[in-house]
């Protein structure tokens, strides 16, 4: 899987309450949910963001509650992938289950700045910063996680398995 | 090679003789808990298209987050959950007013040592207080558990915490765990399991231990286990007849890191806005004006907590500038608090009692904060916007600190309030 997009950068310890505030958790409509993504972190997010952009964030992204809507709203908004120094564990699982590619690389996060053009290759396990002409090696995701991402998330992956 | 509690529980659940930190396992789940987000889990379950759930006896559903329903949308979601429960013959539904999930499960005897429990709530780590491996998962993972009864885990490294010393009066379990989080950081235990040892933990009541294992989630932990002792066994056997085996770590178990804390000299601790590791001794911030004081939640809405606050408020009146909201963690705790006279104390002091559940912790109802307002709360999160306006401020403290602060209208050291 190859993902291309521009970087949009934020800091450390971004919690699920600012990714999608509790007041929106009973929304089911994907467009509505997406429209509130990162609202309490950056009210101007959608003025900077174009579909396919890659969020580049610090450590412990997605800490806090287990609300899957945090991964869902980013996926529905069209975030292409997330690169973080580290993720909180439930968010990490939720992102995979939503088919949202996530990569941990402190080195890449330190080097990349907002609006850099990025290319992530999950098979080759690399991130390329085309603007800076830099390349970062990343820890490849376990095969079964790559398969879930390739299927587009755990729902599709389970459907496929159950049909077999 | 010796094993930690988490390694032993995950080995057994995955049918392995032993497992090591770093292994991936497919583990069989003993119990699956979900709350108001069951509406999302059931939507995903239906989308996958399987007819029947894996085991209607092993699923517990507790409606607690928005109860009684605060909007028409919530009411519709609750209605869908009840219909789903009926259709799937799910045995255990705790509806409006029964209490908050992380009190209901231990209180009703669903949790015993050695179990592997998942919940679609991050604070599922609470069950570690009685020696279970409890951990949070999202809605899709939960739907998968409902279908297969299994979930994949990476076996975590374990951090060992030895907590010793003699706590000062009015320094409680909440202060101890906030102190630890302040030192370790909000991601200090991410992807790791924790085990808590030491005389301070041993001397804690089950209520105190539940607080520790709950609040410990705020350092990112996957499981927050307190090795079972006689107190644990007495508690669990008073709630259930189900047989269980206590799981302890081996003497030569491998810990990624060991932390030693002597908490003899700690003051009451406060987690300041808006990160849970922004912890300061209360003396650093006494005098900060507050508008709301919240006593309750899955962290600190238990009988010990209500007792500590009632002791401070007995025969007194809270500041006229403060709304104090009390949320007993369950119906049983509510009744016990009535019997002990705590509820009468709170009402006489000017507090508002709301039904057992999550109360205002999630910022949806029962005491939402306005822009520029400030709250002290015994809940577990002080994130920006957590309790209402993103421009409100939340300080976290113990039940005693919450009560003392409500009394004075500003953040107050509880040790100075009682003669």
Contacts between the chains, C-beta under 8 A, distances in Angstrom:
chain1	res1	chain2	res2	distance
A	13	B	186	5.7
A	13	B	187	7.1
A	13	B	275	6.3
A	15	B	381	7.9
A	15	B	383	4.9
A	17	B	381	7.2
A	17	B	383	4.2
A	17	B	384	7.0
A	17	B	385	5.7
A	17	B	386	5.2
A	18	B	383	6.8
A	18	B	384	5.9
A	18	B	385	6.4
A	18	B	390	7.8
A	21	B	363	7.5
A	21	B	385	5.3
A	21	B	390	7.7
A	22	B	362	4.6
A	22	B	363	5.1
A	22	B	364	5.7
A	22	B	386	7.4
A	23	B	363	6.8
A	23	B	364	6.4
A	25	B	37	7.5
A	26	B	39	7.7
A	26	B	66	7.6
A	26	B	71	7.1
A	26	B	73	4.7
A	26	B	74	5.7
A	26	B	77	5.8
A	28	B	40	7.9
A	28	B	43	7.1
A	40	B	384	6.0
A	40	B	385	4.4
A	40	B	390	4.6
A	59	B	187	5.8
A	60	B	186	6.2
A	60	B	187	3.8
A	60	B	190	6.4
A	60	B	220	6.7
A	63	B	186	6.0
A	63	B	187	6.7
A	63	B	190	7.8
A	63	B	220	6.3
A	64	B	122	6.8
A	64	B	381	6.6
A	64	B	383	6.3
A	65	B	121	7.4
A	65	B	122	5.1
A	65	B	381	8.0
A	66	B	119	7.8
A	66	B	120	5.7
A	66	B	121	5.5
A	66	B	122	4.5
A	66	B	124	7.9
A	66	B	136	4.3
A	66	B	137	6.5
A	66	B	138	5.5
A	67	B	37	7.3
A	67	B	138	7.6
A	68	B	37	8.0
A	68	B	40	6.9
A	68	B	138	3.8
A	68	B	139	4.4
A	68	B	140	6.1
A	69	B	40	7.7
A	71	B	138	7.3
A	86	B	187	6.5
A	86	B	190	6.4
A	88	B	187	7.3
A	88	B	190	6.1
A	88	B	220	5.9
A	89	B	190	6.2
A	89	B	191	5.4
A	89	B	220	7.0
A	89	B	222	5.9
A	90	B	122	5.9
A	90	B	136	5.1
A	90	B	137	6.5
A	90	B	138	6.0
A	93	B	137	6.4
A	93	B	138	6.0
A	93	B	141	5.9
A	94	B	138	3.9
A	94	B	139	8.0
A	94	B	140	7.1
A	94	B	141	7.6
A	97	B	138	6.2
A	97	B	140	4.0
A	97	B	141	6.1
A	98	B	140	7.1
A	142	B	24	6.6
A	144	B	24	7.7
A	144	B	152	7.3
A	153	B	140	7.2
A	154	B	140	4.9
A	154	B	141	7.2
A	154	B	144	6.1
A	155	B	44	6.2
A	155	B	47	6.0
A	155	B	48	5.9
A	155	B	140	6.2
A	155	B	143	7.7
A	158	B	48	5.4
A	158	B	144	6.0
A	158	B	147	6.8
A	159	B	48	5.9
A	159	B	49	6.8
A	162	B	48	7.2
A	162	B	49	7.6
A	162	B	50	6.8
A	162	B	147	7.7
